[in-house]
Amino acid sequence: MGDRPLVVVVGGGLAGVECAWAAANRGAQVLLYEMRPTKLTPAHHTGDLAELVCSNSLKSSRLGNASGLLKEEMRRLGSVTLSVADTTAVPAGEALAVDPSLFAAGVTERIHAHTEITVVREEVLELPNQRPTVLATGPLTSTDLALSLQQLTGREALYFYDAVAPTVTADSIAMERVYRASRRGRGGTVGATSEDYLNCPMTKEEYQAFYQALIQAAQSTPHLPEEHNTTFFEGCLPIEELARRGPGTLLYGPMRPIGLPDPRTGRRPYAVVQLRQENKSGTLWGLVGFQTRLKWSEQQRVFRMIPGLEAAQFVRYGVLHRNTYLRSPEVLAPDLQVKAEPGIFVAGQLSGVEGYMESAAMGILAGINAARLAQGLPTVLPPAETMLGSLCRYLVECLPDRFAPMNANHGLLPPLTERAKDRKARGDLYAQRSLAALQTWIRSELGEDRT
C-alpha cells in the first residue's frame, strides 16, 4: 500500500469518513471498511458513505451555541463532512440542515477520490489484527463485531433505543392552514430568511384532542432481544413517551409556541408543530421533534390530526432502532484507545457520544491519533476548554453507573473566569476561549497552520 503507514477504519458513517479523512491527510494510508450495500442495517437504505438515518439537521450554526462551537472546531481541524454540508445545505433557520441524498453522495465522492483512502465493501466480523485500527461502526454495530469487542473489553455493551421522526411530502401539506416562520424570527445561514420552517398552529381544543389520541395510540413492538430494557436517550425521546409525562410537557418541548406568533392573526397559538425542509428542492418536510415508535397506521391517524397535515403523504414513517455504545469510563482512555488493547481506537456513537456532529468529531480525533500512532508519534488530546476536548474527558471521567450518551453542551466546559451579562454573551465567551485554545493546540501539538 505504499510507503505510508497503514491505518484501518471500520465503518463508513460520519465518524468513519472523518476518521479516514483526518488520518489520510496526516500521513497515513487508510483502508476504510464498509459493509453496505452488501449488508444493510435496520436504519440504512443505501450504500452511500455518511448516510443520515435520522434528522437532516446538523443543529445550530451559531458560534455561541455549543453545537455551533463544535462545528467550528471541526472545521479548523479539516472536517470533510462540514465541507460537503455547506454545499448541500437547505434552509433551516439558524441550524445547518442538508439534503440527505446530496450530502451522502458528496461525501462518498470525496472519500473515493482521495488517493490515500481505499474503500473496501465487506463486513468485518471480528477485530482486525492490524494496529492501529479504528472502530467507527456506529450505533448499529453488527452482532459478530459487537461480540468480538465485548470479549476484548470484558464488559457488556450498553443499549438505548433511538426513534426517528416521520417525513411528509410538501404537496400533501395544506399550505393555507400553516404559516412560515422561524422561532423568534431567526433566519438561516444559507441564504435563507426568517421563514424557514412551516408551522402548524393548534387551538387548545385541537391540542387536547391530539394529546389524548397520541397517548392512547398503539405502539410497534420491536423485534429486539427481550433481555435488554427499553431505555431511551433523554434527548431523543419518542413523542408519545414525552407526552406521557403530562399534558403540558409537549407545550414546553417540541410543540412550544413561544416565539412563533401566527402572522395571520398576530397572536401566539396554543401549540405549534414545526416542519423542517429535508431536501434541496423543498419537496420533503420532517416533523421536528416527532420521533416515534407508533405503528405506521397509527402515525397516519394521529399525525393527520395536526392542522395542515390532514391529507399528509408519509414517505418515511418514524421507526425505532437499537443503538449500541460502550461503557466508556471503564473501557476507553482519553485519546479514544481501548485500555485493554492499545492500538484499537473507538469513535462515533459507539464511544458514547450522541449526535451527528459529536460522532463525526470523535472520528476526527481518532483519525489524528491513529495516524500519529502509526508514525510513532504520541497521541494527543485537545484542551479541556474546547468542546471536543471536553467531550473526550466526559467519556472517561463520568461515573460509570451514571454514564449515558452525551451531546455537546456548555455544561461540559470548565467555568468561565469572566462574568457574562446573559446567556448569549456567555456562549460567545465560551467560543472565544475555546477557539483560542484550539488554535494554540493545533500549532503546538499538531504542528499545523490552520485558521
C-alpha positions in Angstrom: 0.0 0.0 0.0 3.0 2.3 -0.4 5.4 3.9 2.0 2.9 5.5 4.3 2.0 3.6 7.5 -1.4 1.9 7.4 -4.5 2.7 9.4 -7.6 0.5 9.3 -11.0 2.2 9.8 -14.1 0.0 10.2 -17.4 1.8 9.4 -18.3 4.3 6.7 -20.7 6.6 8.7 -20.0 10.1 9.8 -17.3 9.1 12.3 -15.6 6.7 9.9 -15.3 9.0 7.0 -14.0 11.8 9.2 -11.5 9.4 10.7 -10.3 8.2 7.3 -10.0 11.7 6.0 -8.1 13.0 9.1 -5.7 10.1 9.0 -5.1 10.2 5.3 -4.4 14.0 5.4 -1.9 13.5 8.2 0.5 11.0 6.7 -1.3 7.6 6.8 -2.7 5.3 4.1 -6.2 4.2 5.0 -8.3 1.1 4.5 -11.9 2.1 5.1 -14.2 -0.9 5.5 -18.0 -0.5 5.0 -20.4 -3.5 4.7 -23.1 -1.6 2.9 -24.7 -2.1 0.4 -23.9 -5.8 0.6 -25.4 -5.9 4.1 -27.7 -3.1 5.3 -28.7 -2.2 8.8 -32.3 -1.7 10.0 -31.9 2.1 9.6 -29.9 2.4 6.4 -31.2 2.3 2.8 -28.3 2.9 0.5 -24.6 2.1 0.1 -23.5 5.7 0.4 -21.0 6.7 3.0 -22.2 9.1 5.7 -25.9 8.3 5.1 -28.0 10.2 7.6 -30.6 7.9 9.2 -32.5 10.3 11.5 -33.0 14.0 11.1 -31.4 16.0 8.3 -30.4 18.7 10.7 -26.8 19.1 12.0 -28.1 21.5 14.6 -27.2 25.1 15.3 -24.5 27.0 13.3 -24.4 29.9 15.8 -21.0 30.1 17.3 -22.3 30.9 20.8 -24.3 27.7 20.7 -22.4 24.5 21.9 -23.2 22.7 18.7 -22.1 25.6 16.6 -18.9 25.8 18.5 -18.2 22.1 18.0 -18.7 22.6 14.2 -16.2 25.5 14.1 -13.6 23.4 16.0 -14.2 20.6 13.4 -13.8 23.0 10.5 -10.5 24.2 11.9 -9.4 20.5 12.1 -10.3 19.9 8.4 -13.7 18.3 8.6 -14.8 16.7 5.3 -18.5 16.3 6.3 -18.9 20.0 7.1 -17.2 20.9 3.8 -19.8 18.9 2.0 -22.7 20.0 4.2 -22.0 23.7 3.2 -22.6 22.8 -0.5 -25.8 20.7 0.2 -27.5 22.8 2.8 -31.2 23.6 2.8 -32.9 26.5 4.7 -33.3 25.7 8.4 -33.2 28.9 10.4 -30.0 29.2 12.4 -29.5 25.4 12.1 -27.3 23.7 9.4 -29.5 21.2 7.6 -28.7 19.3 4.5 -30.3 17.4 1.6 -29.5 13.9 2.9 -29.1 12.3 -0.6 -26.9 15.0 -1.9 -24.9 15.1 1.3 -24.1 11.4 1.4 -23.3 11.3 -2.3 -21.0 14.3 -1.9 -19.1 12.7 1.0 -18.9 9.4 -0.8 -17.4 11.1 -3.9 -14.8 13.0 -1.8 -13.7 9.8 0.1 -13.4 7.7 -3.1 -11.4 10.5 -4.8 -8.8 10.7 -2.0 -5.6 9.0 -3.3 -4.7 7.7 0.2 -8.0 6.1 1.1 -9.1 2.7 -0.2 -12.8 1.8 0.4 -13.4 -1.9 1.0 -17.0 -3.0 0.7 -17.2 -6.0 3.0 -18.4 -6.8 6.5 -15.8 -7.0 9.3 -16.8 -9.9 11.6 -14.1 -9.7 14.1 -11.4 -7.2 15.3 -8.7 -6.8 12.6 -5.2 -7.8 13.6 -3.8 -4.5 12.1 -2.8 -1.8 14.5 -3.8 0.9 14.6 -7.5 0.1 13.9 -10.4 2.5 14.5 -13.8 1.1 15.2 -16.4 3.6 13.9 -19.2 1.1 13.3 -21.9 3.3 14.8 -24.9 2.7 17.0 -26.0 -0.3 14.8 -22.7 -2.3 15.1 -23.2 -5.8 13.7 -23.7 -8.6 16.2 -20.5 -10.5 15.4 -18.2 -7.5 15.7 -20.0 -6.3 18.9 -19.4 -9.7 20.5 -15.8 -9.6 19.5 -15.5 -6.2 21.1 -17.2 -7.4 24.3 -14.8 -10.3 24.5 -11.9 -7.8 24.3 -13.1 -5.3 26.8 -14.6 -7.9 29.2 -17.7 -5.6 29.5 -21.2 -5.9 28.3 -22.1 -3.2 25.7 -24.9 -0.9 26.8 -28.1 -0.3 24.8 -30.5 2.5 24.3 -33.3 2.9 21.8 -33.4 5.7 19.3 -36.5 6.9 17.5 -36.8 8.6 14.1 -39.3 11.3 13.1 -41.6 10.9 10.0 -41.3 12.8 6.7 -44.2 14.0 4.6 -44.4 15.4 1.0 -44.7 19.2 0.5 -47.6 18.9 -2.0 -49.7 17.0 0.6 -49.5 19.8 3.2 -52.5 22.2 3.3 -50.4 25.3 2.9 -53.4 27.6 3.6 -53.6 26.1 7.1 -49.9 26.6 8.0 -47.5 29.6 8.1 -43.8 30.1 7.6 -41.7 31.3 10.5 -38.5 30.6 12.5 -38.7 30.8 16.2 -38.3 34.5 17.3 -37.6 35.4 13.6 -34.2 33.9 13.5 -33.2 33.3 9.9 -30.9 30.8 8.3 -27.2 30.9 7.4 -27.5 29.5 3.9 -29.1 32.5 2.1 -32.3 31.7 4.0 -34.9 34.0 5.6 -36.7 34.0 8.9 -39.4 31.8 7.3 -37.5 28.6 7.1 -40.0 26.4 9.0 -43.6 25.5 8.3 -45.7 25.9 11.4 -49.0 24.1 12.1 -50.9 26.1 14.8 -53.3 24.4 17.2 -56.1 25.7 19.4 -56.4 24.5 22.9 -59.2 22.1 21.9 -57.2 20.8 18.9 -54.2 20.2 21.1 -56.2 18.3 23.8 -57.8 16.0 21.2 -54.4 15.4 19.6 -52.8 14.7 23.0 -55.4 12.1 24.0 -55.0 10.4 20.7 -51.3 10.4 21.0 -51.0 8.8 24.4 -53.6 6.2 23.5 -52.2 5.2 20.1 -50.8 1.7 19.6 -47.0 1.3 19.6 -45.0 -1.0 17.4 -43.2 -4.0 19.0 -39.5 -4.0 18.1 -38.0 -7.4 17.3 -35.1 -6.9 19.7 -33.6 -9.1 22.5 -36.1 -9.2 25.4 -33.3 -9.2 28.0 -32.5 -5.6 27.3 -34.6 -2.9 28.9 -36.0 -0.3 26.6 -34.1 2.8 27.8 -34.3 5.9 25.6 -31.7 8.6 25.3 -33.3 11.6 27.1 -32.5 14.0 24.2 -34.4 11.9 21.7 -37.5 10.6 23.4 -40.3 9.3 21.3 -43.1 12.0 21.2 -45.5 9.6 22.9 -43.1 8.8 25.7 -42.7 12.6 26.3 -46.4 13.1 26.2 -47.0 10.5 29.0 -45.1 12.8 31.4 -48.1 15.1 31.4 -50.4 17.1 29.1 -48.2 20.2 29.5 -44.9 18.5 28.6 -45.2 18.9 24.9 -46.1 22.6 25.3 -42.6 23.2 26.8 -40.9 20.9 24.3 -41.4 20.2 20.6 -44.8 21.9 20.4 -43.9 25.1 22.3 -45.5 28.1 20.7 -43.1 30.7 22.2 -41.6 33.0 19.5 -43.9 31.8 16.8 -46.9 34.2 16.5 -49.2 33.5 13.6 -48.8 36.4 11.2 -52.4 36.0 10.0 -53.8 36.7 13.5 -50.9 38.4 15.3 -51.5 36.0 18.2 -49.5 33.1 19.6 -51.2 29.7 19.0 -51.8 27.4 22.0 -49.4 24.9 20.4 -47.3 24.6 17.3 -46.0 21.6 15.3 -42.9 22.7 13.2 -41.9 21.1 9.9 -38.3 21.4 8.6 -37.3 21.2 5.0 -35.4 17.9 4.3 -34.2 18.2 0.8 -32.8 20.8 -1.5 -35.9 21.1 -3.7 -38.2 21.5 -0.7 -40.4 18.6 -1.6 -39.9 16.7 1.7 -40.6 18.0 5.2 -39.9 16.4 8.5 -41.9 16.8 11.8 -39.5 18.4 14.2 -39.2 16.6 17.5 -41.7 13.9 16.5 -39.5 10.9 16.7 -41.8 8.0 17.4 -42.4 4.2 17.7 -46.1 4.3 17.0 -47.4 1.7 14.5 -47.4 3.2 11.0 -51.2 3.1 10.7 -51.4 5.0 14.0 -48.9 7.6 12.8 -51.2 8.3 9.8 -54.2 8.5 12.0 -52.8 10.6 14.9 -50.4 12.9 12.9 -53.1 13.7 10.4 -55.0 15.4 13.3 -52.3 18.1 13.1 -53.8 21.2 11.2 -52.4 21.2 7.7 -51.5 17.5 7.7 -55.0 16.1 7.3 -54.0 14.6 3.9 -50.3 14.2 4.6 -48.5 11.6 2.5 -45.8 9.9 4.5 -42.6 9.0 2.6 -40.9 7.8 5.8 -42.5 6.7 9.0 -41.0 7.1 12.4 -39.1 4.0 13.4 -37.4 2.6 16.5 -34.0 1.0 16.3 -31.4 -0.1 18.8 -28.2 1.9 19.4 -25.1 0.3 21.0 -22.4 2.1 22.9 -19.6 1.2 25.3 -19.3 1.8 29.0 -16.6 4.2 28.1 -15.4 5.3 31.5 -14.3 1.7 32.1 -13.2 0.9 28.6 -11.6 3.9 26.9 -8.6 6.1 27.5 -8.9 9.8 26.9 -7.3 9.5 23.4 -10.1 7.1 22.5 -7.9 3.9 22.6 -9.3 0.8 24.3 -7.5 0.3 27.6 -7.3 -3.4 27.2 -5.8 -3.3 23.7 -3.8 -0.2 22.8 -3.8 0.4 19.1 -7.6 0.0 18.8 -9.5 3.2 18.8 -13.3 3.7 19.1 -15.0 6.7 17.5 -18.5 7.9 16.9 -21.6 6.9 18.8 -20.0 3.6 19.8 -17.8 5.7 22.1 -20.7 7.1 24.0 -21.4 10.5 22.4 -24.8 11.3 20.9 -25.4 13.3 17.8 -24.2 13.6 14.2 -21.5 16.2 14.8 -20.4 14.7 18.1 -19.9 11.4 16.4 -18.0 13.0 13.5 -15.8 15.0 15.8 -14.8 11.8 17.6 -13.9 10.4 14.2 -11.6 13.4 13.5 -9.7 12.9 16.8 -9.4 9.1 16.4 -8.1 9.6 12.9 -5.5 12.1 14.1 -4.4 9.8 16.9 -4.4 6.7 14.7 -2.2 8.4 12.1 0.2 9.7 14.8 0.4 6.2 16.5 1.2 4.6 13.1 4.0 7.1 12.6 5.5 6.5 16.1 4.2 9.8 17.5 2.5 10.3 20.8 -1.3 10.6 20.8 -2.9 13.9 21.7 -6.0 15.3 23.5 -7.5 18.7 22.7 -7.6 21.3 25.6 -10.4 21.0 28.1 -11.5 24.5 27.1 -12.6 23.1 23.7 -15.9 21.3 23.1 -14.1 18.3 21.5 -11.7 18.1 24.4 -14.5 18.3 27.0 -16.5 15.6 25.2 -13.5 13.3 25.3 -13.0 13.9 29.0 -16.7 13.2 29.7 -16.3 9.8 28.1 -13.6 8.7 30.6 -14.3 10.8 33.7 -18.1 10.2 34.1 -19.1 7.8 36.9 -19.7 4.5 35.1 -23.0 3.9 36.8 -24.3 7.3 35.6 -22.8 7.2 32.1 -25.2 7.9 29.3 -24.8 9.3 25.7 -23.9 12.9 25.7 -24.4 15.8 23.3 -22.2 18.9 23.0 -23.2 21.4 25.7 -21.6 24.3 27.6 -22.0 22.4 30.9 -19.1 20.2 29.9 -16.7 23.1 29.6 -14.6 24.5 32.5 -16.3 27.5 34.2 -15.6 30.9 32.8 -13.5 33.4 34.8 -15.3 36.3 33.3 -18.8 37.3 34.1 -21.4 37.5 31.3 -24.4 39.7 31.3 -26.7 37.0 29.7 -26.7 33.5 28.2 -25.8 34.7 24.7 -22.8 36.6 26.0 -21.7 33.6 28.0 -21.9 31.4 24.9 -19.8 34.0 23.0 -17.1 33.9 25.7 -17.0 30.1 25.7 -16.5 30.2 21.9 -13.7 32.8 22.1 -11.8 30.9 24.8 -12.3 27.6 23.0 -11.1 28.7 19.6 -8.1 30.5 21.0 -7.1 27.3 22.9 -7.7 25.2 19.9 -5.6 27.3 17.6 -2.7 27.2 20.1 -3.0 23.4 20.4 -3.2 22.9 16.6 0.1 24.8 16.2 2.0 23.4 19.2 0.7 19.8 19.3 -0.2 19.0 15.7 2.4 21.3 14.1 -0.3 22.6 11.6 -1.1 26.1 10.5 -4.9 26.2 10.2 -7.3 29.1 10.6 
